[in-house]
Amino acid sequence: MKLERVSLNQFKIFLTFDDLIERGLTKEDLWHDLPGVHQLFHDMMYEASDELGFELEGTLLVQVHILQAQGMQIIVTQYPQTEDFEEEEDYIEMKVTLDESRELIFSFTDFEDIISVSRQLDQIGIEDAAVYFMNDLYYMEIRTLLHPSARENLIAVMSEFANPSIVTSVRLNEYGKIIFEKDAIRQICTYFA
């Protein structure tokens, strides 16, 4: 589990599917096992609170983005406590939204990392990808259809260089700059090898 404080009232949690399994849940349980999911969120909120020094109180907006092969990203935003609940110290209200992405999109801070990862992806047979630039980050969308074991290899390689992204390809096409529209891995290996 990775934690990142975004602002005074917001933090992110990233869980891999292995993290979920360690906590006794599967990806399918997120849609069906409501008591288990509620307990998972409750535990994660307090874990994040302790580690980040984030005081939990009032209303929390919890956005859960299930990323196709990587795991899930949870964005927690705390809203100011209302007067109705000021007397109850331990009151937390969670409003949870759940979204699942079928795309494999990763973000990079440096183009050099894209060059490095492209060499490794080329060696494991991943060919079709697009590269974009938006908001000071590079994004790589993997378009190659992957067998589950190849997906695990991809995640292992990408975790060294990139972060999973919840930005969609539609948003990248609309607002980002297209660096390589197709065959990005082959082109990067050709031009930057």
N, C-alpha and C positions, 0 to 999 in steps of 0.2 A: 504494500500500500504506500503510495506517494502522497504527500501533503504539500500544498502550496498556499500561502496566504496571498490573496490578490489585493485586498484593501482592508480598511478597518472593520468593515462589516461583511466581508466576503472571503471565502476560501474554497479551494478545489481539492478533491480527493480523486486519485486514480487507483482503481482496483483491477488487477488482471483476473482472468477467469480462474487461475490457480488460487489467487487470494480468496475468491468466493468459495471455492471447494474447501479450502482450509477452514472456512467459517461455516461449513456444512450446507452450502447452497449451490445450486447450478444456475446456469443462465435461464433455463425454463422456469425455475422457481420464482424468478423475479416477476413473472406474469401471473403466477398461480398461488404461491405460498405467502399470502399477505401477512400473517403473524410472523413468519420467519423473516420476511423483508423488513417489516416494521422493527423487529429486534435488531437486525443488521444495521439499519440506519441509526437507531438509538445508540448502539455500541460505537459506531463510527463517529457520530457527532461528539460523544464524550472523549473518545480517543484523540480526535482532532483538536478538541477544546484543550485537553491537557498538553498536547505537544506544541500547539501554536499559541497558547495563552489567549485563547478566544473564549470570552465569557458567553455561554449559551443562556439566553433568556428571551422570552417573548415569542414572536412569530419567525419561523425559519422557512424560507422558500428553498426547496430542494429540487434541483433539476438534475435528472439522471439521464445521461446519454449513453446508450449501449452501443459500443463500437464493434463492428462486425467480428473482427478476429482478435482485437487487442484486450478487451475487457470493458470497463465502464468508467466514465468520467462523471463525477458528481460535483455540481456547483452549488454551494450553500450560501445564501444571502440572508442576513439577519435584518429584520425591520425593527424600528424602535418600538419599545414596549408601550402598549396602550394603557391608559389610566385604569381601565377595568381590571387589569391583571397585575397591577403594581404590588398588591398585597401578597400575591402568591409567588414566593421566591423561585421555586423549582418548576414553574409552569413553562412548558415549551410546546408550541403548536407547530407542526410540520405540514406544509403544503407541498406535496410531491407530484412532479410531472415526470413521465417516463417516455423516452424517445429512443428508437432503435435505428441505427444507421447501417446500411448494407455496403457502404463505400469504405475503401481502405485508403485513408488520407492521413499523411504524417506531416508535421511541421518541423522546419529546420531553422536555426538562427544564422547559419553560415553556408554559402554555396559549396565550400570545400567539403563539408560533410556530405552533401549530395553527390559529389564526385566520388568520395570514398565508398559510400553505400552503393552507388551504381556499379562499381567494380565487383563488389561482393554479390549483389543481386544478379548480375550477369553470370557469375560462376554457378549460381544455384538454379539457373534457367528461368528467371523472371525477366520478361522482356518488355511487356507493354506497360507504359506509364506516361503520365503527363507531369510537367513541372510548371508551377505558377509562382508569382511573387505578389504579396499583398500585405500591407500594414507591417513592413519591415521584417517579414518572415517569408521563407521559401516553403512551398508545399509540394509534396509528391503524391499523386493519386496513382495507386497501383491498379491496373486494369486487367492484368493477367488472371484468368480463372485458376484458382488454386485448390489442390487436394488438401485435406486437413493436415497432413504431415508437412506439406510444403508451406502451409500457412504458419505453422509453428516455427519453421526455419526463418520465414520472413520476419516474424515478430521478434525472434532472437536477434537477427541482424539489425532490424530497425531500432530496437531498444537501445543499441549502442550509440546511435547517431541522432535520433529524432524522438519527437513526442507524438503520440496519437492526437489527431485533431478532430474536432466536432464541426469544423467548417465544411460545408458541402461543396461538391463540384459545381453546382449551379451558382453558388455565391462566388466561387473562384472565377468561373467563366464571366460572370457579370461585372465583378468589381476588381478582380486581380489582373495582373499582366501575365499573359501566357508566354512562358519561356520556351518550352517544348510541348507542342500540342499532342504528339504521339511518338512512340518509339524513343522516349526520352533516355532510357537506360542505354540503348545501343548508341544513340547519338552522343551522349556524354562520354561513353567509353571510347568512341572514335575520336572526338575532338579534344578530350582532356587526358588521354592515357599517357 
